[in-house]
Amino acid sequence: MIRVSHSTSCVPVMDLYRPIYLSFDALRSAFRSQPVEPLKDPGKIMVKDQWIFVSERLRGIHIIDNRDPSSPQDIAFIQVPGNIDLAMKGDILYADSFVDLVAIDVANPAEAFVTGRLENIYPNEPLFQEETFWSEPIDPSRGVVVGRELVSSGGGCGDGFSDVHNSGCSGGGTHASRPAAASPADQSTGVNGSLARITIVHDHLYLLAGSSLKTVSIIDPEHPAYMNALELGLDIETLYPYKEALFVGGQTGVQIIDISAPEQPTFTSRFQHAWQCDPVVVSGDTGYVTLRAGGRCGLGMNRLDILDLSDLSAPALLKSYSLNDPYGLAIDANTLFVADGAFGFQVFDAQDPLNLVEIGLFQNRPARDIILHAGRAHVIGPEGLDQYDYSVLDHIILLSHVPAVE
C-alpha cells in the first residue's frame, strides 16, 4: 500500500475497484469446445490452410471455415479464458490462457481438446486496458484477476491523503497489450499478424511474457516443453520471425534476436526510437515499422519508419512516412499493407521503399491488423473481419465481411 500526501487543498478522488478472482483450478478446468458464437470483441487473428482463427479477447477462439472466402462460415468456438494470442503447427493450436500456454488439438474443430499445458509461463498480472486503481493489493495466490468491482466512486475532493494499490494501467503494458506477412517457409505452421506475441519457427515456439522472450520446444507438438528465457525489457510488444532472426517490436525500439541456434536465442542489436507502439515486418534487407502515439503509446508523430537491415548488427533508419493512426502491417514481395486504425488501411507499392507509391486507400471499416495469404488480405478490426482479393493490385475487391455484434 502507498499512502500519498498531497499539498493542495483539493485533491481529486479516484474510482477504486476490488479485484474479482478466478482460481487456478477453475481456470484450468474451464476449457470448452462450444457451439458457434458471433464475434463481439475480436482481437488477434491467424490463418492456416482453409481455417481462420480469431481470438475473442480474454474469452476464447473462433474457428472459421474459409474454403469459400466469399462466404466464410464460423463453425466452432473454443472457450479459453484469458486468451489474447495464438499460433499453430500441424493440428495443434497454441493459445495463452492468462498465466498458462495451452496446446489444443483442433483436427476436429467441433471437438477440440487440450493435449498439454505449460503452467505459469506468463506473469500473473491483470489484463485490463483501462487505468485501474485498486482498493486492496492484488493477491496472486488467489488466482487470476478476471474482473473488477467498483467499491467507491471518484469525483470531488479528498483530504489530501489516499491509500492506493497498484495504481496506473493494471496490465503494465506488457502481457496486457499483447494486443502479417506472406506465408512462412514452414507450411505446417499458421500465419500470424504483425501484432502477434507468439510465433513458431520449425520445432520451437517463441513468446513474449512480461519482460522476457521465452523459448518452448514443440518437437513433441502435443506436449510443449519450456526451455529458457532471454530478458529484453518491459516495453516489448510484438514478435516477427524472418529467416534466422526474431524482430521484437517495443515501445522504445526494435530488438533483433539471433535464432540460428533455435534453442538458445541471443541478442544481436537494437534500433531505438522515442516511446511509441511499434509492430515490425521484414522483407529482404528492409524493415517496416509503424509508430503510433497517444495514451500508453506516448507522444510523437504517427508514422511508418523504413529500416536498413542489410547489417543486422547495425539497423539504420532510411526514411519515415506520415500516417494517421497506425497499427499492424503486412508485406508480400513488393506490396505493403498498413492498418491505419480508424482510417481503414492503405496499400503501397514498395518496390522502392524510399519512394512508396500508394495503390489504394480503403476506409470501409477501422483496421487493426492484416494477414496476407494466398492472394487475400485478411483485415481485422473492432467491427469484424474483412477479406480482400489483391491478386490484381489495381482492382482490389472486398470478398466478405464477418461482422462483430454489439
C-alpha positions as a LaTeX table, in Angstrom:
\begin{tabular}{lrrr}
\hline
Residue & $x$ (\AA) & $y$ (\AA) & $z$ (\AA) \\
\hline
Met1 & 0.00 & 0.00 & 0.00 \\
Ile2 & 1.19 & 3.52 & $-0.81$ \\
Arg3 & $-0.08$ & 6.36 & 1.36 \\
Val4 & 0.25 & 9.55 & $-0.65$ \\
Ser5 & 0.24 & 13.03 & 0.86 \\
His6 & $-0.89$ & 15.96 & $-1.26$ \\
Ser7 & $-0.16$ & 19.60 & $-0.56$ \\
Thr8 & $-3.12$ & 21.10 & $-2.45$ \\
Ser9 & $-6.39$ & 21.89 & $-0.71$ \\
Cys10 & $-8.47$ & 19.93 & $-3.24$ \\
Val11 & $-7.27$ & 16.52 & $-4.36$ \\
Pro12 & $-9.29$ & 14.58 & $-6.99$ \\
Val13 & $-10.64$ & 11.27 & $-5.64$ \\
Met14 & $-10.23$ & 8.25 & $-7.92$ \\
Asp15 & $-12.63$ & 5.37 & $-8.51$ \\
Leu16 & $-11.43$ & 2.39 & $-6.51$ \\
Tyr17 & $-12.04$ & $-1.23$ & $-7.51$ \\
Arg18 & $-11.91$ & $-4.59$ & $-5.77$ \\
Pro19 & $-10.36$ & $-7.41$ & $-7.87$ \\
Ile20 & $-12.52$ & $-10.38$ & $-8.85$ \\
Tyr21 & $-10.56$ & $-13.65$ & $-8.99$ \\
Leu22 & $-10.81$ & $-16.93$ & $-10.88$ \\
Ser23 & $-9.00$ & $-19.70$ & $-9.03$ \\
Phe24 & $-6.24$ & $-21.60$ & $-10.79$ \\
Asp25 & $-8.25$ & $-24.83$ & $-10.55$ \\
Ala26 & $-11.26$ & $-23.15$ & $-12.14$ \\
Leu27 & $-9.09$ & $-21.62$ & $-14.87$ \\
Arg28 & $-7.54$ & $-24.95$ & $-15.78$ \\
Ser29 & $-10.89$ & $-26.76$ & $-15.91$ \\
Ala30 & $-12.71$ & $-24.04$ & $-17.90$ \\
Phe31 & $-11.69$ & $-25.15$ & $-21.41$ \\
Arg32 & $-14.75$ & $-25.94$ & $-23.54$ \\
Ser33 & $-15.42$ & $-26.68$ & $-27.20$ \\
Gln34 & $-18.71$ & $-24.87$ & $-27.74$ \\
Pro35 & $-21.29$ & $-24.06$ & $-30.43$ \\
Val36 & $-20.75$ & $-21.08$ & $-32.69$ \\
Glu37 & $-20.84$ & $-17.60$ & $-31.19$ \\
Pro38 & $-20.79$ & $-14.28$ & $-33.08$ \\
Leu39 & $-17.71$ & $-12.05$ & $-32.99$ \\
Lys40 & $-18.06$ & $-9.46$ & $-30.24$ \\
Asp41 & $-14.60$ & $-8.21$ & $-29.29$ \\
Pro42 & $-12.26$ & $-9.56$ & $-31.99$ \\
Gly43 & $-8.54$ & $-9.47$ & $-31.30$ \\
Lys44 & $-5.58$ & $-11.28$ & $-32.87$ \\
Ile45 & $-6.02$ & $-13.47$ & $-35.98$ \\
Met46 & $-4.18$ & $-16.39$ & $-37.56$ \\
Val47 & $-4.62$ & $-18.14$ & $-40.91$ \\
Lys48 & $-3.78$ & $-21.77$ & $-41.67$ \\
Asp49 & $-4.86$ & $-23.79$ & $-44.70$ \\
Gln50 & $-8.65$ & $-23.40$ & $-45.01$ \\
Trp51 & $-9.08$ & $-22.01$ & $-41.48$ \\
Ile52 & $-9.13$ & $-18.56$ & $-39.92$ \\
Phe53 & $-8.73$ & $-18.34$ & $-36.15$ \\
Val54 & $-9.92$ & $-15.17$ & $-34.39$ \\
Ser55 & $-9.31$ & $-14.50$ & $-30.71$ \\
Glu56 & $-12.33$ & $-13.22$ & $-28.80$ \\
Arg57 & $-10.37$ & $-11.11$ & $-26.35$ \\
Leu58 & $-9.97$ & $-12.84$ & $-22.96$ \\
Arg59 & $-12.76$ & $-15.35$ & $-23.74$ \\
Gly60 & $-11.69$ & $-17.81$ & $-26.42$ \\
Ile61 & $-11.13$ & $-18.51$ & $-30.11$ \\
His62 & $-13.47$ & $-18.57$ & $-33.10$ \\
Ile63 & $-12.72$ & $-21.11$ & $-35.85$ \\
Ile64 & $-13.88$ & $-20.07$ & $-39.32$ \\
Asp65 & $-14.04$ & $-22.35$ & $-42.37$ \\
Asn66 & $-12.68$ & $-20.25$ & $-45.23$ \\
Arg67 & $-12.85$ & $-22.68$ & $-48.13$ \\
Asp68 & $-15.13$ & $-20.14$ & $-49.81$ \\
Pro69 & $-13.61$ & $-16.73$ & $-48.97$ \\
Ser70 & $-16.73$ & $-15.00$ & $-50.31$ \\
Ser71 & $-18.80$ & $-16.81$ & $-47.68$ \\
Pro72 & $-16.69$ & $-17.81$ & $-44.63$ \\
Gln73 & $-18.51$ & $-19.99$ & $-42.10$ \\
Asp74 & $-17.99$ & $-19.72$ & $-38.34$ \\
Ile75 & $-18.05$ & $-23.38$ & $-37.28$ \\
Ala76 & $-16.84$ & $-23.53$ & $-33.67$ \\
Phe77 & $-15.90$ & $-21.53$ & $-30.60$ \\
Ile78 & $-13.31$ & $-22.72$ & $-28.10$ \\
Gln79 & $-13.59$ & $-21.29$ & $-24.60$ \\
Val80 & $-10.07$ & $-20.36$ & $-23.46$ \\
Pro81 & $-10.26$ & $-17.87$ & $-20.58$ \\
Gly82 & $-7.68$ & $-15.10$ & $-20.79$ \\
Asn83 & $-6.80$ & $-15.70$ & $-24.43$ \\
Ile84 & $-5.13$ & $-12.98$ & $-26.47$ \\
Asp85 & $-2.53$ & $-14.71$ & $-28.67$ \\
Leu86 & $-2.40$ & $-17.88$ & $-30.74$ \\
Ala87 & $-0.11$ & $-19.88$ & $-33.04$ \\
Met88 & $-0.37$ & $-23.24$ & $-34.75$ \\
Lys89 & 1.66 & $-26.14$ & $-36.08$ \\
Gly90 & 0.04 & $-29.13$ & $-37.74$ \\
Asp91 & $-3.26$ & $-29.76$ & $-35.94$ \\
Ile92 & $-2.08$ & $-28.28$ & $-32.63$ \\
Leu93 & $-3.20$ & $-24.77$ & $-31.70$ \\
Tyr94 & $-1.19$ & $-22.94$ & $-29.03$ \\
Ala95 & $-3.04$ & $-20.29$ & $-27.04$ \\
Asp96 & $-2.29$ & $-18.21$ & $-23.98$ \\
Ser97 & $-4.77$ & $-18.54$ & $-21.11$ \\
Phe98 & $-3.96$ & $-15.87$ & $-18.53$ \\
Val99 & $-0.80$ & $-17.35$ & $-16.93$ \\
Asp100 & $-0.65$ & $-20.58$ & $-18.97$ \\
Leu101 & 0.17 & $-21.70$ & $-22.51$ \\
Val102 & $-2.29$ & $-24.35$ & $-23.71$ \\
Ala103 & $-1.81$ & $-26.87$ & $-26.55$ \\
Ile104 & $-5.13$ & $-27.77$ & $-28.23$ \\
Asp105 & $-5.85$ & $-30.43$ & $-30.85$ \\
Val106 & $-8.19$ & $-28.85$ & $-33.42$ \\
Ala107 & $-8.10$ & $-31.60$ & $-36.06$ \\
Asn108 & $-11.86$ & $-31.73$ & $-35.50$ \\
Pro109 & $-12.73$ & $-28.12$ & $-34.61$ \\
Ala110 & $-16.10$ & $-29.09$ & $-33.15$ \\
Glu111 & $-14.42$ & $-31.46$ & $-30.69$ \\
Ala112 & $-11.19$ & $-29.67$ & $-29.81$ \\
Phe113 & $-9.36$ & $-30.88$ & $-26.70$ \\
Val114 & $-6.33$ & $-29.93$ & $-24.60$ \\
Thr115 & $-3.21$ & $-32.06$ & $-25.11$ \\
Gly116 & $-0.78$ & $-30.16$ & $-22.90$ \\
Arg117 & $-0.33$ & $-27.09$ & $-20.73$ \\
Leu118 & 2.63 & $-25.04$ & $-19.55$ \\
Glu119 & 1.50 & $-23.54$ & $-16.26$ \\
Asn120 & 2.62 & $-20.10$ & $-15.06$ \\
Ile121 & 4.74 & $-19.30$ & $-18.12$ \\
Tyr122 & 3.20 & $-15.81$ & $-18.17$ \\
Pro123 & 3.32 & $-13.33$ & $-15.29$ \\
Asn124 & 0.19 & $-13.16$ & $-13.16$ \\
Glu125 & $-1.00$ & $-9.62$ & $-13.78$ \\
Pro126 & $-4.45$ & $-8.13$ & $-14.51$ \\
Leu127 & $-5.21$ & $-7.72$ & $-18.21$ \\
Phe128 & $-7.34$ & $-4.58$ & $-18.16$ \\
Gln129 & $-6.60$ & $-1.94$ & $-20.77$ \\
Glu130 & $-8.28$ & 0.75 & $-18.65$ \\
Glu131 & $-6.39$ & 2.60 & $-15.95$ \\
Thr132 & $-7.39$ & 0.90 & $-12.69$ \\
Phe133 & $-6.85$ & 1.85 & $-9.05$ \\
Trp134 & $-7.32$ & $-0.99$ & $-6.59$ \\
Ser135 & $-8.80$ & $-0.70$ & $-3.09$ \\
Glu136 & $-6.61$ & $-3.59$ & $-1.92$ \\
Pro137 & $-3.38$ & $-5.25$ & $-3.07$ \\
Ile138 & $-3.62$ & $-7.88$ & $-5.80$ \\
Asp139 & $-3.10$ & $-11.32$ & $-4.24$ \\
Pro140 & $-1.61$ & $-13.65$ & $-6.91$ \\
Ser141 & $-2.11$ & $-16.69$ & $-4.68$ \\
Arg142 & $-5.90$ & $-16.38$ & $-5.09$ \\
Gly143 & $-5.77$ & $-16.98$ & $-8.85$ \\
Val144 & $-6.05$ & $-14.64$ & $-11.84$ \\
Val145 & $-7.95$ & $-11.35$ & $-11.89$ \\
Val146 & $-10.88$ & $-11.66$ & $-14.32$ \\
Gly147 & $-12.93$ & $-8.63$ & $-13.35$ \\
Arg148 & $-13.26$ & $-5.66$ & $-11.06$ \\
Glu149 & $-15.98$ & $-4.37$ & $-8.74$ \\
Leu150 & $-16.41$ & $-0.68$ & $-8.01$ \\
Val151 & $-16.20$ & $-0.07$ & $-4.26$ \\
Ser152 & $-16.04$ & 3.73 & $-4.18$ \\
Ser153 & $-16.67$ & 6.38 & $-6.82$ \\
Gly154 & $-14.33$ & 9.23 & $-7.55$ \\
Gly155 & $-15.21$ & 12.87 & $-8.04$ \\
Gly156 & $-14.98$ & 15.77 & $-5.66$ \\
Cys157 & $-12.09$ & 16.39 & $-3.32$ \\
Gly158 & $-10.20$ & 14.25 & $-0.86$ \\
Asp159 & $-8.46$ & 15.20 & 2.38 \\
Gly160 & $-5.00$ & 15.21 & 0.89 \\
Phe161 & $-4.25$ & 11.60 & 1.74 \\
Ser162 & $-5.14$ & 8.49 & $-0.27$ \\
Asp163 & $-4.49$ & 4.75 & 0.03 \\
Val164 & $-3.77$ & 3.47 & $-3.47$ \\
His165 & $-2.79$ & $-0.04$ & $-4.53$ \\
Asn166 & $-1.22$ & $-0.83$ & $-7.90$ \\
Ser167 & $-2.22$ & 2.50 & $-9.42$ \\
Gly168 & $-1.88$ & 3.08 & $-13.13$ \\
Cys169 & $-2.53$ & 0.76 & $-16.04$ \\
Ser170 & $-3.03$ & $-2.53$ & $-14.29$ \\
Gly171 & $-1.67$ & $-4.67$ & $-17.08$ \\
Gly172 & 1.69 & $-2.98$ & $-17.08$ \\
Gly173 & 1.73 & $-2.58$ & $-20.88$ \\
Thr174 & 3.36 & $-5.97$ & $-21.45$ \\
His175 & 1.15 & $-9.06$ & $-21.37$ \\
Ala176 & $-1.90$ & $-6.76$ & $-21.29$ \\
Ser177 & $-1.08$ & $-5.18$ & $-24.64$ \\
Arg178 & $-0.26$ & $-8.37$ & $-26.42$ \\
Pro179 & $-2.91$ & $-6.82$ & $-28.40$ \\
Ala180 & 1.41 & $-10.19$ & $-41.36$ \\
Ala181 & 3.17 & $-11.41$ & $-43.69$ \\
Ala182 & 3.36 & $-13.75$ & $-46.60$ \\
Ser183 & 3.20 & $-17.45$ & $-45.84$ \\
Pro184 & 6.04 & $-18.81$ & $-43.67$ \\
Ala185 & 8.60 & $-21.11$ & $-45.18$ \\
Asp186 & 7.29 & $-23.93$ & $-43.00$ \\
Gln187 & 3.84 & $-24.57$ & $-44.46$ \\
Ser188 & 2.85 & $-26.67$ & $-41.44$ \\
Thr189 & 2.60 & $-23.53$ & $-39.30$ \\
Gly190 & $-0.08$ & $-20.87$ & $-39.22$ \\
Val191 & 0.42 & $-17.29$ & $-40.44$ \\
Asn192 & 0.21 & $-14.68$ & $-37.69$ \\
Gly193 & $-0.39$ & $-10.96$ & $-37.87$ \\
Ser194 & 2.21 & $-8.35$ & $-37.05$ \\
Leu195 & 0.73 & $-7.73$ & $-33.59$ \\
Ala196 & 1.41 & $-11.32$ & $-32.51$ \\
Arg197 & 3.34 & $-12.08$ & $-29.33$ \\
Ile198 & 3.68 & $-15.80$ & $-30.12$ \\
Thr199 & 5.42 & $-17.25$ & $-33.16$ \\
Ile200 & 6.66 & $-20.65$ & $-34.34$ \\
Val201 & 9.87 & $-21.38$ & $-36.23$ \\
His202 & 10.19 & $-25.07$ & $-37.10$ \\
Asp203 & 10.29 & $-27.02$ & $-33.81$ \\
His204 & 10.38 & $-24.06$ & $-31.46$ \\
Leu205 & 7.73 & $-21.68$ & $-30.21$ \\
Tyr206 & 8.75 & $-18.22$ & $-29.02$ \\
Leu207 & 6.59 & $-15.98$ & $-26.87$ \\
Leu208 & 6.80 & $-12.66$ & $-25.09$ \\
Ala209 & 5.97 & $-12.87$ & $-21.40$ \\
Gly210 & 6.44 & $-9.82$ & $-19.21$ \\
Ser211 & 9.95 & $-8.57$ & $-19.95$ \\
Ser212 & 11.22 & $-11.87$ & $-21.40$ \\
Leu213 & 11.40 & $-13.76$ & $-24.66$ \\
Lys214 & 10.69 & $-17.39$ & $-23.74$ \\
Thr215 & 11.63 & $-20.43$ & $-25.81$ \\
Val216 & 9.42 & $-23.53$ & $-25.89$ \\
Ser217 & 10.26 & $-26.81$ & $-27.60$ \\
Ile218 & 7.44 & $-28.26$ & $-29.69$ \\
Ile219 & 9.39 & $-31.23$ & $-31.02$ \\
Asp220 & 6.54 & $-33.15$ & $-29.37$ \\
Pro221 & 3.77 & $-30.77$ & $-30.54$ \\
Glu222 & 1.14 & $-32.08$ & $-28.13$ \\
His223 & 3.37 & $-31.53$ & $-25.10$ \\
Pro224 & 5.24 & $-28.22$ & $-25.29$ \\
Ala225 & 8.32 & $-28.03$ & $-23.05$ \\
Tyr226 & 9.74 & $-24.81$ & $-21.59$ \\
Met227 & 13.44 & $-24.27$ & $-22.36$ \\
Asn228 & 14.69 & $-20.84$ & $-21.32$ \\
Ala229 & 14.13 & $-17.09$ & $-21.14$ \\
Leu230 & 16.01 & $-14.10$ & $-22.52$ \\
Glu231 & 15.49 & $-10.79$ & $-20.70$ \\
Leu232 & 14.63 & $-7.96$ & $-23.14$ \\
Gly233 & 12.90 & $-5.24$ & $-21.09$ \\
Leu234 & 9.39 & $-4.29$ & $-20.05$ \\
Asp235 & 8.47 & $-2.40$ & $-23.23$ \\
Ile236 & 8.38 & $-5.42$ & $-25.59$ \\
Glu237 & 5.13 & $-5.80$ & $-27.55$ \\
Thr238 & 5.30 & $-7.78$ & $-30.81$ \\
Leu239 & 7.23 & $-10.68$ & $-32.35$ \\
Tyr240 & 8.04 & $-11.26$ & $-36.03$ \\
Pro241 & 10.21 & $-14.10$ & $-37.42$ \\
Tyr242 & 12.32 & $-13.72$ & $-40.55$ \\
Lys243 & 14.94 & $-16.25$ & $-41.63$ \\
Glu244 & 17.22 & $-16.86$ & $-38.63$ \\
Ala245 & 16.10 & $-13.84$ & $-36.62$ \\
Leu246 & 13.26 & $-12.60$ & $-34.47$ \\
Phe247 & 12.30 & $-8.94$ & $-34.66$ \\
Val248 & 10.82 & $-7.73$ & $-31.39$ \\
Gly249 & 8.80 & $-4.54$ & $-31.56$ \\
Gly250 & 8.76 & $-2.47$ & $-28.39$ \\
Gln251 & 7.75 & 0.94 & $-27.14$ \\
Thr252 & 11.33 & 2.20 & $-27.27$ \\
Gly253 & 12.66 & 0.36 & $-30.30$ \\
Val254 & 13.09 & $-2.80$ & $-32.34$ \\
Gln255 & 15.35 & $-5.54$ & $-30.97$ \\
Ile256 & 16.88 & $-8.17$ & $-33.27$ \\
Ile257 & 17.38 & $-11.64$ & $-31.82$ \\
Asp258 & 19.55 & $-14.34$ & $-33.43$ \\
Ile259 & 17.88 & $-17.78$ & $-33.53$ \\
Ser260 & 20.45 & $-19.58$ & $-35.67$ \\
Ala261 & 20.77 & $-21.77$ & $-32.56$ \\
Pro262 & 16.98 & $-22.04$ & $-32.14$ \\
Glu263 & 17.05 & $-23.44$ & $-28.64$ \\
Gln264 & 19.19 & $-20.53$ & $-27.36$ \\
Pro265 & 18.20 & $-17.11$ & $-28.75$ \\
Thr266 & 20.78 & $-14.34$ & $-28.37$ \\
Phe267 & 20.58 & $-10.57$ & $-28.61$ \\
Thr268 & 22.05 & $-9.06$ & $-31.79$ \\
Ser269 & 21.19 & $-5.36$ & $-31.86$ \\
Arg270 & 18.61 & $-2.67$ & $-31.24$ \\
Phe271 & 17.12 & 0.18 & $-33.25$ \\
Gln272 & 15.97 & 2.81 & $-30.78$ \\
His273 & 13.19 & 5.36 & $-31.15$ \\
Ala274 & 11.05 & 7.58 & $-28.91$ \\
Trp275 & 8.38 & 5.98 & $-26.69$ \\
Gln276 & 5.71 & 4.73 & $-29.13$ \\
Cys277 & 3.97 & 1.46 & $-30.07$ \\
Asp278 & 5.71 & $-0.28$ & $-32.97$ \\
Pro279 & 4.97 & $-3.57$ & $-34.72$ \\
Val280 & 7.53 & $-4.54$ & $-37.37$ \\
Val281 & 7.65 & $-6.70$ & $-40.52$ \\
Val282 & 10.63 & $-7.54$ & $-42.72$ \\
Ser283 & 11.27 & $-8.29$ & $-46.38$ \\
Gly284 & 14.78 & $-8.80$ & $-47.71$ \\
Asp285 & 17.09 & $-6.18$ & $-46.22$ \\
Thr286 & 14.26 & $-3.81$ & $-45.35$ \\
Gly287 & 12.24 & $-3.45$ & $-42.17$ \\
Tyr288 & 8.88 & $-1.67$ & $-41.96$ \\
Val289 & 7.86 & $-0.30$ & $-38.55$ \\
Thr290 & 4.67 & 1.56 & $-37.68$ \\
Leu291 & 4.91 & 4.01 & $-34.78$ \\
Arg292 & 1.68 & 5.07 & $-33.05$ \\
Ala293 & 1.40 & 7.78 & $-30.42$ \\
Gly294 & $-1.28$ & 8.53 & $-27.85$ \\
Gly295 & $-2.27$ & 7.05 & $-24.48$ \\
Arg296 & 0.13 & 4.38 & $-23.27$ \\
Cys297 & 2.00 & 4.74 & $-26.60$ \\
Gly298 & 3.43 & 8.09 & $-25.59$ \\
Leu299 & 3.92 & 11.21 & $-27.68$ \\
Gly300 & 5.34 & 11.71 & $-31.14$ \\
Met301 & 4.39 & 11.53 & $-34.78$ \\
Asn302 & 2.26 & 8.71 & $-36.17$ \\
Arg303 & 4.44 & 7.31 & $-38.90$ \\
Leu304 & 5.95 & 4.44 & $-40.86$ \\
Asp305 & 9.72 & 4.00 & $-40.48$ \\
Ile306 & 11.80 & 2.25 & $-43.14$ \\
Leu307 & 14.88 & 0.47 & $-41.76$ \\
Asp308 & 18.04 & $-0.73$ & $-43.46$ \\
Leu309 & 18.65 & $-4.27$ & $-42.22$ \\
Ser310 & 21.49 & $-5.21$ & $-44.55$ \\
Asp311 & 23.67 & $-5.45$ & $-41.44$ \\
Leu312 & 21.58 & $-6.89$ & $-38.60$ \\
Ser313 & 24.17 & $-5.76$ & $-36.09$ \\
Ala314 & 23.58 & $-2.12$ & $-37.07$ \\
Pro315 & 19.96 & $-1.39$ & $-38.17$ \\
Ala316 & 19.56 & 2.15 & $-39.50$ \\
Leu317 & 16.67 & 4.47 & $-40.32$ \\
Leu318 & 16.29 & 5.20 & $-44.03$ \\
Lys319 & 13.08 & 7.22 & $-44.21$ \\
Ser320 & 9.81 & 8.00 & $-42.42$ \\
Tyr321 & 6.29 & 8.46 & $-43.82$ \\
Ser322 & 3.42 & 10.17 & $-42.01$ \\
Leu323 & 0.35 & 8.10 & $-41.08$ \\
Asn324 & $-2.85$ & 8.81 & $-39.15$ \\
Asp325 & $-3.45$ & 6.02 & $-36.62$ \\
Pro326 & $-1.13$ & 3.11 & $-37.49$ \\
Tyr327 & $-1.43$ & $-0.38$ & $-36.01$ \\
Gly328 & $-0.36$ & $-3.59$ & $-37.77$ \\
Leu329 & 1.11 & $-4.08$ & $-41.22$ \\
Ala330 & 1.96 & $-6.83$ & $-43.72$ \\
Ile331 & 4.34 & $-7.27$ & $-46.64$ \\
Asp332 & 4.10 & $-9.60$ & $-49.65$ \\
Ala333 & 7.06 & $-9.23$ & $-52.00$ \\
Asn334 & 6.78 & $-5.56$ & $-53.07$ \\
Thr335 & 3.26 & $-4.93$ & $-51.79$ \\
Leu336 & 2.83 & $-3.32$ & $-48.36$ \\
Phe337 & $-0.45$ & $-3.15$ & $-46.43$ \\
Val338 & $-0.74$ & $-0.84$ & $-43.41$ \\
Ala339 & $-3.66$ & $-0.91$ & $-40.95$ \\
Asp340 & $-4.32$ & 2.74 & $-40.13$ \\
Gly341 & $-6.76$ & 2.30 & $-37.26$ \\
Ala342 & $-9.90$ & 4.42 & $-37.57$ \\
Phe343 & $-8.81$ & 5.46 & $-41.07$ \\
Gly344 & $-9.00$ & 1.95 & $-42.59$ \\
Phe345 & $-5.96$ & 0.57 & $-44.37$ \\
Gln346 & $-3.56$ & 1.63 & $-47.11$ \\
Val347 & $-1.81$ & $-0.37$ & $-49.81$ \\
Phe348 & 1.57 & 0.68 & $-51.21$ \\
Asp349 & 3.88 & $-0.38$ & $-54.00$ \\
Ala350 & 7.09 & $-0.93$ & $-52.02$ \\
Gln351 & 9.39 & $-1.85$ & $-54.91$ \\
Asp352 & 11.43 & 1.20 & $-53.89$ \\
Pro353 & 10.98 & 1.55 & $-50.09$ \\
Leu354 & 12.35 & 5.09 & $-50.25$ \\
Asn355 & 9.59 & 6.10 & $-52.66$ \\
Leu356 & 6.44 & 4.27 & $-51.62$ \\
Val357 & 3.57 & 4.67 & $-54.08$ \\
Glu358 & 0.03 & 4.45 & $-52.74$ \\
Ile359 & $-2.05$ & 1.87 & $-54.63$ \\
Gly360 & $-5.24$ & 2.27 & $-52.66$ \\
Leu361 & $-6.93$ & 3.59 & $-49.51$ \\
Phe362 & $-9.76$ & 1.50 & $-48.05$ \\
Gln363 & $-11.88$ & 3.21 & $-45.42$ \\
Asn364 & $-14.82$ & 0.80 & $-45.18$ \\
Arg365 & $-14.07$ & $-0.02$ & $-41.53$ \\
Pro366 & $-11.38$ & 0.54 & $-38.88$ \\
Ala367 & $-8.37$ & $-1.80$ & $-39.27$ \\
Arg368 & $-6.07$ & $-3.10$ & $-36.53$ \\
Asp369 & $-4.03$ & $-5.85$ & $-38.21$ \\
Ile370 & $-3.63$ & $-7.60$ & $-41.56$ \\
Ile371 & $-2.54$ & $-11.05$ & $-42.73$ \\
Leu372 & $-1.64$ & $-11.64$ & $-46.38$ \\
His373 & $-2.12$ & $-15.23$ & $-47.50$ \\
Ala374 & $-2.88$ & $-16.90$ & $-50.84$ \\
Gly375 & $-3.58$ & $-13.61$ & $-52.61$ \\
Arg376 & $-6.05$ & $-12.47$ & $-49.95$ \\
Ala377 & $-5.80$ & $-9.77$ & $-47.31$ \\
His378 & $-7.43$ & $-10.71$ & $-44.00$ \\
Val379 & $-8.17$ & $-7.46$ & $-42.18$ \\
Ile380 & $-9.28$ & $-7.48$ & $-38.54$ \\
Gly381 & $-10.71$ & $-4.56$ & $-36.62$ \\
Pro382 & $-13.26$ & $-3.74$ & $-33.92$ \\
Glu383 & $-16.12$ & $-4.08$ & $-36.43$ \\
Gly384 & $-15.14$ & $-7.57$ & $-37.60$ \\
Leu385 & $-13.15$ & $-9.48$ & $-40.20$ \\
Asp386 & $-12.87$ & $-8.46$ & $-43.87$ \\
Gln387 & $-11.27$ & $-10.37$ & $-46.73$ \\
Tyr388 & $-9.98$ & $-8.75$ & $-49.90$ \\
Asp389 & $-8.67$ & $-10.26$ & $-53.12$ \\
Tyr390 & $-5.48$ & $-8.37$ & $-54.03$ \\
Ser391 & $-4.29$ & $-10.67$ & $-56.82$ \\
Val392 & $-4.86$ & $-7.74$ & $-59.22$ \\
Leu393 & $-3.41$ & $-4.74$ & $-57.42$ \\
Asp394 & $-5.24$ & $-2.10$ & $-59.41$ \\
His395 & $-8.52$ & $-3.91$ & $-58.71$ \\
Ile396 & $-8.54$ & $-4.94$ & $-55.05$ \\
Ile397 & $-12.03$ & $-6.18$ & $-54.18$ \\
Leu398 & $-13.87$ & $-6.94$ & $-50.95$ \\
Leu399 & $-14.80$ & $-10.62$ & $-50.82$ \\
Ser400 & $-16.61$ & $-10.87$ & $-47.49$ \\
His401 & $-17.29$ & $-9.30$ & $-44.10$ \\
Val402 & $-17.84$ & $-11.18$ & $-40.84$ \\
Pro403 & $-19.36$ & $-8.58$ & $-38.52$ \\
Ala404 & $-18.74$ & $-8.08$ & $-34.84$ \\
Val405 & $-22.02$ & $-7.64$ & $-32.97$ \\
Glu406 & $-22.75$ & $-5.32$ & $-30.06$ \\
\hline
\end{tabular}
